[in-house]
Amino acid sequence: MMSRSYTNLLDLASGNFPVMGPVRERKRLTRVMTVPGVVSELDDDQANSVNSDVRSSVNQDRIIIVANQLPVKAKRRSDNKGWSFNWDDYSLLLQLKDGLPEEMEVLYVGSLKIDVDINEQDEVSSVLLEKFKCVPAFLPPEIFSKFYHGFCKQHLWSLFHYMLPYSANHGGRFDRSLWEAYVAANKIFSQRVIEVINPEDDYIWIHDYHLMVLPTFLRRRFNRLRMGFFLHSPFPSSEIYRTLPVREEILKALLNSDLIGFHTFDYARHFLSCCSRMLGLEYQSKRGYIGLEYYGRTIGIKIMPVGVHMEQIESALRVADKESTIHEFKQKFDGKTVLLGVDDMDVFKGVNLKLLAMEQMLKQHPKWQGRAVLVQITNPARGRGKDLEDTQAEIQASCKRINEMFGKPGYEPIVFINRPISLTERVAYYTIAECVVVTAVRDGMNLTPYEYIACRQGVFESVPSSESNGPKKSMLVVSEFIGCSPSLSGAIRVNPWNFEATAEAMNEAISMADAEKQLRHEKHYRYVSSHDVAFWSRSFFQDMERTCKDHFRRRCWGIGLSFGFRVVALDPNFRKLSIDHIESVYVRSKNRAILLDYDGTVMPQTSHNKTPNAEVISIVNRLLGDTKNTVFVVSGRGKESLDKWFSPCKKLGIAAEHGYFMRWSSDDKWEVCGPNSEFGWKQIAEPVMRLYTEATDGSSIETKESALVWHHRDADPSLGSSQAKEMLDHLESVLANEPVTVKSGQFIIDVKPQGVSKGVVAEKVFTTMAKSGKQADFVLCIGDDRSDEEMFEIISSAISSGILSSNTSVFACTVGQKPSKAKYYLDDPAEVINMLEALADASDPGSFTDTESDISL
């Protein structure tokens, strides 16, 4: 539920922060158009959506890639007048262009790594847009610090890597001003995107946890925008994620994307679990694609690990060969077996655990003393804080202790390189390393193993190495908690916390026979070379195209405030039922069939007291008072309950247990409409249901005269859903030869006789009315779940068979805005009651009699 304190968060970027200075209103970039036309300036704080029902006839697709930082490097000119810029060739954002269509224009939106004076920002923006197709987002220093070092690094980065703030000194307590800065920064990014976007032809691809609420800002402006999001960090389990105070705000913002990408199935599964537990959403897999249904939109879930840029690594190897760097390192470590670690200086990389494992290996296997060397390269820290300082101190102390314990003249077991190194130097280390060791305790992807495998392939005959002409081999010891681990089946996977086991894995890796190393390397290289960064980019874009293909066919509109905003997307023929329209048709009609579901339609699902109130009884009686009306309650509930609840409604028709029992009025006897009255199958089905009930806390069995229903609404969502799927298969198997159907519904599994459905009830009502000379010229059919779809479906066949006239006014209506066979919807039971009351008021009370209905079975 949305906290009241978030109501105006979407307007935070106006600069009205108690702890921050005002945000300067910048000059806007010229909006880029792909079709002739005039675009007026838009107020960025406006919630109105800009969209068109018809796509541009000029197809000039362009993709706007949005990330925290632009793929450019900047430095001051030597005369200190202005800036010079050049591409950052190692940026993933630049590399992913290789997988996009050649003719597609790519535009980048992001921040710069340097501070640009406020008076220079317009000039810098113009240069970057003209020469690099980059649009910089300038964040005021007070916002940037709280956004990046505050909310991103202190809260999101820590939480996504499973670090909880158990104390004020461990991770830091939640600070709402940091969240406000995060929202403000995301809005600044959205403003820059809006300045250059053409919503009909552009794709948007947003990257990483820095911009997780950006989709809401863009979606509320452009309903039909084609937008993808890729998370490059882990996504934690729901038990961890649920501790975040703004958990639902971020989830709902992400769900405004069309495609959400993750490196591994684990991360996607955690995200889907959060959507299930917090928002009640269930995912479905269809033809290999995972999708979430969200207010009529299908949000794709993409699982695809990123790869390395093979050409860039090949180029770096050529340079290393030309500069003799590889030869130099081979001489330096001649006679030694090199194990290599390449990590960021980060509390989650497990560098000290790796050092402890190396120490343990030298103790347990003395043969490696004087021979095995661990070269540990650490890149500069991107975060800051006491935890990081403690980690750095611990690493330094471990290196010193191990070298003093096992070192001797000409030999240091730990070579610690604590500085930035070039790609050329890094690939040279990869080339001479017998094994790469990654012991991160939690990591998003980590491309170090992929780079190592590419380098060990020895792709250049000119590389002066015995590896270049002989068999290629490599070994990996990797943490099971990193994103690339699932794709490296030949690696030795370890729990980094168990440094004794890691030590044994390291010994096994460097002691393994060359033939085995070669087989493992070949398997890895086939994967790495075929799943490079271009493959990842191409695959993501193709899925985004597929997910968004129906955007301009459907009717869309936005509803909700703040981060509760979402877009409802419906079929063009699916629209809200107008009370004025149905009332005018109702008044003109002569023979009306009104079929009402009960739970979720007349009675809210959340209501504990299921007895209809006096208002409902009064409305039903007034409808029954008009002899033109034939009114039925068609429910899955038992006949005793319905008979008791609607006892004041003498003329009401009731179909109980989905139509197994049926009567036209209280004076009629219940008739069994099922094909048989044999229930021996219950003795088979009930023990199965009991088995699952005992194993699923919160579930229960409802026994009806004609059916058995297993409920799991109150069970754990994941367990209940899993058990329901398993039970469905189990029951279908054991009841294969019985005259019953097994169906899943909303938190239920239903077993009932074949030939019993609400659709059969509807057909029987229409047929009986036609035979009695009162063919319905007005049909109102309302329901909220899958069983009611059977009623909606039967209407079209009734018209084609002549049971209903082609001129019959049909109002098939579902409750809730969702895909349905009905053509109309009402939002909730309250609107259903309002609509029925309007029809009751329009009824002719003078036609009421106490005589029996002219229509009977």
Salt bridges, closest charged atoms under 4 A:
GLU41 OE1 - ARG28 NH1 3.59
ASP44 OD2 - ARG28 NH2 3.84
ASP44 OD1 - ARG221 NH1 3.41
ASP45 OD1 - LYS187 NZ 2.40
ASP53 OD1 - ARG224 NH2 2.68
ASP61 OD1 - ARG55 NH2 3.68
ASP61 OD1 - ARG226 NH2 3.34
ASP88 OD2 - LYS113 NZ 3.84
ASP98 OD2 - HIS309 NE2 2.68
GLU105 OE2 - LYS133 NZ 3.91
GLU120 OE1 - ARG76 NH2 3.02
ASP122 OD1 - ARG26 NH2 2.92
GLU195 OE1 - ARG192 NH1 2.83
ASP201 OD1 - ARG55 NH2 3.51
ASP202 OD2 - ARG62 NH2 2.69
GLU239 OE2 - ARG242 NH2 2.37
GLU248 OE1 - LYS252 NZ 3.91
ASP258 OD2 - ARG219 NH2 2.95
ASP258 OD1 - ARG297 NH2 3.54
ASP258 OD1 - HIS551 NE2 2.87
ASP266 OD1 - ARG269 NH2 2.73
ASP343 OD2 - LYS354 NZ 2.68
ASP344 OD2 - ARG382 NH2 2.77
GLU359 OE2 - LYS363 NZ 3.83
GLU359 OE1 - ARG401 NH2 2.82
ASP390 OD2 - LYS386 NZ 3.07
GLU425 OE2 - ARG419 NH2 2.92
GLU434 OE1 - ARG456 NH2 3.91
GLU434 OE2 - LYS473 NZ 3.22
GLU434 OE2 - LYS517 NZ 2.59
ASP443 OD2 - LYS349 NZ 2.88
GLU451 OE2 - ARG426 NH2 3.19
GLU467 OE2 - ARG456 NH2 3.48
GLU467 OE2 - LYS473 NZ 3.85
GLU504 OE2 - HIS365 NE2 3.15
ASP514 OD1 - LYS473 NZ 3.96
GLU516 OE2 - ARG520 NE 2.91
ASP543 OD2 - LYS302 NZ 3.22
ASP543 OD2 - ARG546 NH2 3.79
ASP550 OD1 - ARG553 NE 3.98
ASP571 OD2 - ARG553 NH1 3.32
ASP597 OD1 - LYS758 NZ 2.87
ASP599 OD1 - LYS610 NZ 3.80
ASP599 OD2 - ARG637 NE 2.67
ASP626 OD2 - ARG592 NH1 3.10
ASP643 OD1 - ARG663 NH2 2.80
GLU702 OE1 - HIS711 NE2 2.78
GLU705 OE2 - LYS639 NZ 3.59
ASP716 OD2 - ARG277 NH1 2.72
ASP750 OD2 - HIS658 ND1 3.75
ASP788 OD1 - LYS758 NZ 2.75
GLU790 OE2 - LYS743 NZ 2.72
GLU793 OE1 - LYS821 NZ 3.13
ASP827 OD2 - LYS576 NZ 2.90
GLU831 OE2 - LYS576 NZ 2.94
ASP841 OD1 - ARG622 NH1 2.45
ASP854 OD2 - LYS774 NZ 3.30
